[in-house]
Amino acid sequence: MLKLENIEVILGKNNKERKILNKLNFDVKDGEFALIVGENGAGKSTLFDAISGSIQVNSGKIWLSGQDITHTLQKHRAKLVSKVMQDPKLGTMENMTILENMAFAFKRGQIRGGEFFSSKHRIRTFKEKLSMLNIGLEDKIQELVSNLSGGQRQALSILMAILKESKILLLDEITAALDPASTDSVMELTNQILREKKLTCIMITHNLSQAIKYGDSLWFLKNGVFIKKYDKETKSKMTLAELSSKFEEV
């Protein structure tokens, strides 16, 4: 379970200080798929940065599976928190093969060694994982990632994020850079993986259709604080127009 208590993040100095997160409280249960929506500047990316440890909070507490990780360094949180960015190019290394990308992902949070690039057992394991995506990447394991489509690269990014078990998965607008067809396939794939593996996940999205269709809870973030929350049953009964009107009200 993830729990944030009275989190404050202040950026800038002196007269240019700006409070990005303002006494924010948030909790996600084990196995829950939570979605977050909010306008640009609401604090969504800063929230993810606070959870992953890429920034330090000014005050408040962050708990993960009962452990206080508020001041745990990012390099140590890498074993606990995995993340997928909105741009597929940021989640993969295009000048390396699918195999090499997966080998690096497998060593997340550890000292990386070259033996994972060539191990026959590791290759077989990676092919089995790639087959979960059902898009044929297991037959292209020696292909350079630069030759893949945006949708293929994002699917690979998601798989790489869950290669090693972590406590929570953060998805930052993972379909924002994709075309409509790739958006649908990546979201269906993501939802399938989360449900099958019972992963705890938080996803930021600007797509209100996704907010209705996916997830167990939906949170509205504004000015660094959560002001509304809908459970799965409530949001699933909303039309897109109804949710849009609620979003405009906040």
WOHU-V227095 format. One record per run of one state. SS is the DSSP state (@ for helix, = for strand, . for the rest). FROM is the first residue (numbers start at 1). TO is the last residue. If there is no record, write none. Layout:
BEGIN
<<SS	FROM	TO> <SS	FROM	TO>>
END
This chain:
BEGIN
<<.	1	1> <=	2	11> <.	12	13> <@	14	16> <.	17	17> <=	18	28> <.	29	32> <=	33	37> <.	38	43> <@	44	52> <.	53	58> <=	59	64> <.	65	66> <=	67	68> <.	69	73> <@	74	77> <.	78	80> <=	81	84> <.	85	87> <@	88	91> <.	92	96> <=	97	97> <@	98	106> <.	107	114> <@	115	118> <.	119	119> <@	120	131> <.	132	136> <@	137	140> <.	141	143> <=	144	144> <@	145	147> <.	148	149> <@	150	161> <.	162	167> <=	168	172> <.	173	179> <@	180	197> <.	198	200> <=	201	204> <.	205	207> <@	208	213> <.	214	216> <=	217	222> <.	223	224> <=	225	231> <@	232	236> <.	237	239> <@	240	249> <.	250	250>>
END
